[in-house]
Amino acid sequence: MFDATFTLLGVVSGSAFVSNPDIRLIILTLVSSSVALGISSSVSVYEAESLEGERSIEELEKAMLTELENTIHTQAVGRNALLASIVMFATPQFSCLITLTPFILAKAGLLEVGLAGWVSIGLSLCTLTLVGTIMGNNGKRNPFLKGIRMAFFGALAFLIGYFLELLI
């Protein structure tokens, strides 16, 4: 979720605040970036989970002195790898939906593009705060500080992109 949200912050900061923003281009870039990140992440996770599962099965076969081909163990490895890859593909799409919503409203004429950019940045920072808070809570850390830290780095990424756009 962090990678996707940070990537989308970069897209928004580099495209929504230019002198003549193109709403169609912003939407297309957000969606295509999310799909590309989802494909990359899901393939990487599938391959890693498959390899790790195969190694685990090999170790289990050596310990049991029997082959486990076509057993519930080998089937579980495949299912787990597939499930993990589906989640990894869906996560950037979910992040994109959050970031994209203000631009869809702008495309419909309900918001100005500049305001949509600011709302999108706000939603992205809220997303980072929420996910950071959940991570902090699950990791037995201070959830508030973890959430604020993630939002800080998101704001930093946005500001760098925003000022780079001003320089170019």
Backbone bond lengths (Angstrom), bond angles and torsions (degrees), N, CA, C in turn:
res aa  C-N    CA-C-N  psi(-1)  N-CA   C-N-CA  omega(-1)  CA-C   N-CA-C  phi
1 M - - - 1.451 - - 1.527 110.21 -
2 F 1.346 115.25 -37.71 1.459 117.99 -179.50 1.523 111.58 -65.13
3 D 1.327 116.71 -47.48 1.463 119.66 -178.92 1.516 111.08 -57.55
4 A 1.309 116.57 -45.96 1.461 120.44 -178.80 1.527 110.89 -63.95
5 T 1.312 116.89 -46.57 1.466 119.97 -177.42 1.519 110.90 -65.19
6 F 1.327 117.42 -40.67 1.463 119.87 177.28 1.524 111.27 -65.04
7 T 1.313 117.36 -40.49 1.464 121.17 177.68 1.523 110.13 -61.69
8 L 1.314 116.17 -45.58 1.463 120.65 -178.95 1.520 111.64 -67.57
9 L 1.319 117.45 -34.65 1.474 120.12 173.57 1.525 110.38 -59.18
10 G 1.323 116.11 -40.51 1.461 120.46 178.04 1.514 111.89 -64.14
11 V 1.324 116.62 -41.28 1.466 120.22 178.76 1.525 110.30 -63.93
12 V 1.315 117.01 -46.31 1.469 120.71 -179.15 1.521 110.69 -64.34
13 S 1.327 116.62 -45.44 1.464 118.93 -177.55 1.523 112.11 -65.49
14 G 1.323 117.36 -29.22 1.455 120.24 -178.49 1.511 114.62 -91.73
15 S 1.348 117.63 -8.68 1.464 117.50 -175.65 1.519 115.14 -129.29
16 A 1.309 118.92 -24.60 1.469 120.37 -174.61 1.522 113.57 -86.42
17 F 1.314 117.27 -17.01 1.456 119.36 -173.69 1.532 113.05 -111.81
18 V 1.326 116.06 16.12 1.466 120.11 175.88 1.526 108.42 -75.33
19 S 1.334 116.76 168.83 1.462 119.54 -175.07 1.529 113.07 -62.89
20 N 1.319 118.91 -35.99 1.472 122.60 177.54 1.524 109.78 -129.02
21 P 1.332 118.26 76.93 1.459 119.69 -176.92 1.526 111.43 -66.12
22 D 1.296 115.74 140.26 1.461 123.08 178.20 1.526 108.10 -103.32
23 I 1.328 116.39 105.11 1.456 121.56 -174.53 1.531 111.81 -59.29
24 R 1.319 116.43 -38.36 1.467 120.34 179.24 1.525 110.57 -63.37
25 L 1.322 116.53 -43.23 1.460 121.40 179.53 1.533 111.31 -66.27
26 I 1.320 116.50 -38.80 1.468 120.36 178.22 1.532 109.61 -62.17
27 I 1.324 116.54 -49.04 1.466 120.80 -179.26 1.526 110.57 -61.88
28 L 1.316 116.50 -46.39 1.466 120.74 -179.79 1.528 111.21 -60.93
29 T 1.327 117.08 -42.37 1.467 120.70 -179.26 1.524 111.18 -67.58
30 L 1.331 117.17 -40.81 1.468 120.11 177.86 1.529 110.77 -62.19
31 V 1.324 116.60 -47.24 1.460 120.39 -177.49 1.530 111.03 -67.74
32 S 1.337 117.48 -47.29 1.465 119.51 -177.39 1.528 111.32 -66.45
33 S 1.322 117.82 -35.41 1.467 120.36 176.43 1.522 111.11 -64.90
34 S 1.328 116.42 -40.75 1.463 120.57 179.75 1.519 111.98 -67.34
35 V 1.329 115.89 -40.98 1.467 119.18 178.64 1.529 109.79 -65.35
36 A 1.333 116.91 -44.86 1.470 120.15 179.62 1.528 111.09 -61.89
37 L 1.331 116.71 -44.28 1.463 120.25 178.55 1.526 110.62 -64.68
38 G 1.327 117.32 -38.80 1.461 120.84 178.20 1.518 112.12 -64.23
39 I 1.335 116.57 -43.25 1.463 120.00 178.65 1.526 110.17 -64.21
40 S 1.315 116.08 -47.33 1.463 120.25 -179.54 1.532 111.06 -59.00
41 S 1.316 116.04 -48.46 1.465 120.63 -178.38 1.519 111.71 -65.10
42 S 1.340 116.46 -43.42 1.462 118.84 -176.23 1.527 111.94 -68.42
43 V 1.324 117.22 -39.59 1.463 119.43 178.34 1.532 109.93 -66.22
44 S 1.323 116.65 -43.66 1.467 120.48 179.36 1.522 111.37 -60.62
45 V 1.317 116.46 -45.59 1.462 120.39 -179.22 1.523 110.60 -67.53
46 Y 1.329 117.46 -41.08 1.467 119.84 178.89 1.527 110.34 -59.14
47 E 1.331 116.15 -48.06 1.466 119.90 -179.02 1.525 111.13 -63.07
48 A 1.324 116.75 -44.47 1.468 120.37 -178.99 1.529 111.20 -65.24
49 E 1.325 116.99 -45.31 1.468 120.26 179.55 1.529 111.33 -64.80
50 S 1.331 116.42 -39.18 1.468 120.11 178.91 1.524 110.72 -63.80
51 L 1.322 116.86 -47.21 1.467 120.38 179.27 1.521 111.77 -62.06
52 E 1.322 115.55 -45.14 1.462 119.46 -179.69 1.530 110.54 -63.42
53 G 1.333 116.67 -41.60 1.456 120.85 178.45 1.518 112.21 -64.91
54 E 1.341 116.64 -41.39 1.467 120.35 178.71 1.526 111.15 -63.92
55 R 1.314 116.61 -40.40 1.474 119.47 177.17 1.522 110.72 -63.83
56 S 1.310 115.76 -40.83 1.463 120.23 179.39 1.527 110.74 -63.42
57 I 1.330 116.02 -41.45 1.471 120.37 177.87 1.529 110.08 -63.99
58 E 1.340 117.18 -42.83 1.470 120.64 179.06 1.526 111.26 -60.21
59 E 1.324 117.36 -42.52 1.463 121.09 178.53 1.526 110.31 -64.67
60 L 1.326 115.73 -40.84 1.459 120.28 178.76 1.533 110.93 -65.36
61 E 1.332 116.44 -39.75 1.471 120.50 178.13 1.529 110.86 -63.21
62 K 1.324 116.43 -41.68 1.470 119.51 178.52 1.524 110.52 -64.03
63 A 1.318 116.21 -41.69 1.467 119.62 -178.57 1.525 111.67 -68.75
64 M 1.335 116.59 -34.78 1.462 120.49 -177.52 1.531 112.89 -92.00
65 L 1.336 116.85 -9.87 1.458 122.90 -178.32 1.535 112.07 57.31
66 T 1.328 115.04 39.28 1.464 120.42 178.36 1.528 109.31 -152.49
67 E 1.325 115.54 155.49 1.461 119.33 178.10 1.520 109.46 -86.49
68 L 1.322 115.02 143.01 1.461 120.58 -177.69 1.528 112.46 -112.05
69 E 1.335 116.36 18.46 1.460 120.42 -179.33 1.532 109.86 -60.79
70 N 1.344 115.16 136.14 1.473 123.00 179.62 1.526 112.98 60.84
71 T 1.319 116.09 36.92 1.467 120.50 175.22 1.522 108.15 -110.95
72 I 1.310 115.40 174.66 1.464 119.23 178.39 1.530 111.20 -61.63
73 H 1.311 116.99 -27.41 1.464 121.19 -179.62 1.527 110.85 -67.59
74 T 1.330 116.70 -47.90 1.465 119.24 -179.48 1.527 110.90 -70.87
75 Q 1.320 117.10 -34.16 1.464 120.00 177.21 1.521 110.68 -66.38
76 A 1.314 116.56 -37.50 1.466 120.69 179.31 1.526 111.00 -64.87
77 V 1.323 116.88 -36.40 1.467 120.28 178.16 1.523 109.65 -60.41
78 G 1.316 116.84 -46.62 1.461 120.75 179.59 1.516 112.71 -64.30
79 R 1.339 116.22 -43.58 1.474 120.10 178.79 1.515 111.36 -63.87
80 N 1.328 116.90 -43.48 1.461 120.12 -179.47 1.525 111.63 -63.93
81 A 1.318 116.61 -41.32 1.466 120.24 178.44 1.523 110.73 -64.25
82 L 1.321 116.67 -42.12 1.462 120.71 179.46 1.523 111.04 -66.05
83 L 1.316 117.07 -44.67 1.467 120.62 179.23 1.528 110.91 -61.74
84 A 1.315 117.14 -45.22 1.467 120.64 179.11 1.523 110.68 -61.66
85 S 1.331 117.32 -38.99 1.464 119.61 -179.22 1.525 111.14 -70.50
86 I 1.322 117.83 -34.72 1.470 120.54 176.69 1.525 110.35 -64.91
87 V 1.316 116.75 -43.84 1.468 120.73 177.70 1.525 110.29 -61.94
88 M 1.323 116.40 -41.81 1.471 120.21 -179.61 1.529 111.96 -67.49
89 F 1.320 117.41 -30.00 1.463 119.43 175.37 1.526 110.50 -74.51
90 A 1.321 117.30 -41.22 1.465 121.88 -175.26 1.529 113.08 -70.89
91 T 1.320 117.50 -30.82 1.461 120.23 -175.42 1.526 113.02 -58.99
92 P 1.341 120.99 -49.77 1.468 119.07 177.26 1.530 112.73 -63.98
93 Q 1.337 117.31 -28.74 1.465 119.62 179.35 1.532 109.72 -69.13
94 F 1.319 116.22 -38.83 1.466 120.69 177.22 1.525 110.17 -64.70
95 S 1.312 116.32 -45.06 1.458 120.65 177.85 1.529 110.37 -61.46
96 C 1.321 116.32 -39.94 1.462 121.06 178.68 1.523 111.09 -63.05
97 L 1.312 117.07 -42.18 1.458 120.80 179.72 1.526 110.84 -57.76
98 I 1.312 116.44 -41.62 1.463 120.97 178.89 1.528 110.19 -65.41
99 T 1.317 116.60 -49.25 1.461 122.06 -177.21 1.526 111.67 -68.69
100 L 1.303 116.88 -32.86 1.458 123.71 -174.58 1.524 113.68 -78.28
101 T 1.309 117.78 -29.66 1.464 122.45 -172.91 1.531 113.56 -49.76
102 P 1.330 120.71 -47.58 1.468 118.70 179.19 1.532 113.17 -61.97
103 F 1.320 117.08 -31.94 1.462 120.05 179.61 1.529 111.19 -74.34
104 I 1.311 117.11 -31.42 1.464 120.08 173.34 1.523 109.27 -65.10
105 L 1.329 116.40 -41.41 1.463 120.40 176.02 1.529 111.00 -63.69
106 A 1.318 117.33 -36.83 1.461 121.05 176.95 1.523 110.56 -67.10
107 K 1.319 117.09 -40.70 1.470 121.56 178.28 1.526 110.18 -61.85
108 A 1.332 116.14 -34.55 1.462 121.63 178.62 1.526 112.20 -79.55
109 G 1.333 117.18 -3.71 1.462 121.00 178.85 1.515 114.45 85.80
110 L 1.316 117.84 11.36 1.465 121.15 -178.14 1.530 113.16 -89.90
111 L 1.329 117.44 -17.82 1.465 122.87 178.19 1.524 108.63 -138.40
112 E 1.314 116.20 152.78 1.456 119.86 170.09 1.523 107.80 -77.55
113 V 1.321 116.73 152.43 1.469 120.66 -176.25 1.526 111.22 -60.51
114 G 1.318 118.27 -43.12 1.472 121.00 179.69 1.516 111.87 -60.64
115 L 1.335 116.03 -43.40 1.463 120.02 178.32 1.528 110.02 -66.43
116 A 1.325 116.56 -38.87 1.464 120.33 177.29 1.527 110.07 -59.31
117 G 1.332 116.60 -39.15 1.460 120.40 177.27 1.517 111.97 -60.76
118 W 1.316 115.97 -45.56 1.467 119.27 -179.50 1.529 111.62 -67.35
119 V 1.329 116.76 -40.28 1.467 120.13 177.47 1.529 109.59 -63.95
120 S 1.316 116.59 -41.32 1.463 121.31 178.76 1.526 110.99 -61.25
121 I 1.322 116.47 -43.98 1.470 120.36 177.52 1.528 109.61 -61.47
122 G 1.325 116.86 -44.75 1.466 120.35 178.62 1.517 112.49 -60.11
123 L 1.332 116.65 -43.91 1.464 120.36 178.34 1.533 111.46 -64.45
124 S 1.317 115.98 -39.22 1.472 119.99 178.61 1.524 110.67 -64.21
125 L 1.327 116.70 -43.06 1.473 119.69 178.82 1.526 110.99 -66.54
126 C 1.328 117.15 -35.87 1.473 120.01 175.22 1.524 110.72 -65.32
127 T 1.326 116.55 -39.41 1.463 120.89 177.33 1.519 110.46 -60.42
128 L 1.347 116.12 -47.14 1.465 120.05 179.38 1.525 110.92 -62.19
129 T 1.337 116.71 -40.07 1.462 120.65 179.09 1.527 110.76 -63.22
130 L 1.326 115.91 -45.84 1.463 120.05 -179.24 1.521 111.74 -63.88
131 V 1.326 116.98 -47.60 1.465 120.04 -179.41 1.535 110.35 -65.14
132 G 1.325 117.37 -40.40 1.464 120.76 176.65 1.519 111.67 -62.34
133 T 1.326 116.28 -39.64 1.464 120.81 178.28 1.525 110.72 -64.22
134 I 1.319 116.39 -43.43 1.474 120.08 177.99 1.523 110.52 -62.65
135 M 1.328 116.30 -43.28 1.466 119.83 178.36 1.521 111.11 -62.71
136 G 1.323 116.65 -42.65 1.462 120.25 178.60 1.515 111.65 -62.34
137 N 1.308 116.52 -41.02 1.456 121.34 179.22 1.529 110.86 -66.30
138 N 1.331 117.05 -44.82 1.468 120.90 179.37 1.520 112.01 -67.55
139 G 1.325 117.08 -31.24 1.454 121.41 -178.54 1.513 113.76 -90.62
140 K 1.325 116.51 11.58 1.468 121.81 179.77 1.537 111.55 58.19
141 R 1.331 115.36 32.15 1.469 121.72 175.61 1.525 107.94 -106.63
142 N 1.318 115.96 174.60 1.453 120.00 175.83 1.531 108.22 -69.51
143 P 1.335 117.72 108.66 1.458 120.04 -175.58 1.526 112.71 -61.89
144 F 1.328 116.86 -37.81 1.448 120.65 -179.02 1.525 110.73 -62.42
145 L 1.328 116.40 -47.60 1.464 119.65 -179.62 1.523 112.00 -65.13
146 K 1.322 117.43 -39.13 1.463 121.12 178.84 1.531 109.95 -63.94
147 G 1.315 116.78 -43.34 1.462 121.10 178.53 1.512 112.01 -63.59
148 I 1.316 116.75 -44.79 1.469 121.07 179.40 1.528 110.56 -64.86
149 R 1.323 116.97 -39.08 1.466 120.51 179.65 1.534 110.85 -62.73
150 M 1.331 116.78 -43.10 1.469 120.07 178.85 1.526 110.58 -64.27
151 A 1.339 116.86 -41.69 1.464 120.21 178.27 1.532 110.44 -65.09
152 F 1.315 117.23 -37.83 1.466 120.68 178.19 1.527 110.92 -59.89
153 F 1.335 115.99 -47.69 1.468 118.71 -179.69 1.530 111.42 -67.49
154 G 1.329 117.05 -32.86 1.458 119.90 174.44 1.516 111.38 -64.69
155 A 1.324 116.15 -43.74 1.468 120.11 177.60 1.523 110.59 -63.64
156 L 1.309 116.59 -38.13 1.463 120.57 177.38 1.530 110.96 -62.87
157 A 1.327 116.56 -44.55 1.468 120.41 177.67 1.520 110.51 -61.21
158 F 1.327 116.41 -42.93 1.461 119.78 178.15 1.522 110.81 -61.42
159 L 1.323 116.89 -48.59 1.470 120.51 -177.00 1.527 111.88 -61.88
160 I 1.310 117.06 -39.79 1.469 119.92 177.50 1.527 109.73 -61.69
161 G 1.311 117.19 -47.20 1.455 120.58 178.40 1.516 112.42 -63.60
162 Y 1.315 116.23 -40.94 1.478 121.51 179.95 1.522 110.53 -62.79
163 F 1.334 117.52 -46.30 1.452 119.91 -179.11 1.527 111.93 -73.19
164 L 1.316 118.18 -30.68 1.467 119.97 173.74 1.527 110.37 -62.38
165 E 1.329 115.92 -40.93 1.456 120.31 178.64 1.534 110.16 -62.64
166 L 1.322 117.71 -37.68 1.465 121.23 178.50 1.526 112.46 -67.12
167 L 1.343 116.07 -31.00 1.463 120.53 -178.57 1.522 113.08 -77.61
168 I 1.315 116.01 -26.90 1.475 119.33 -174.19 1.527 110.96 -91.21
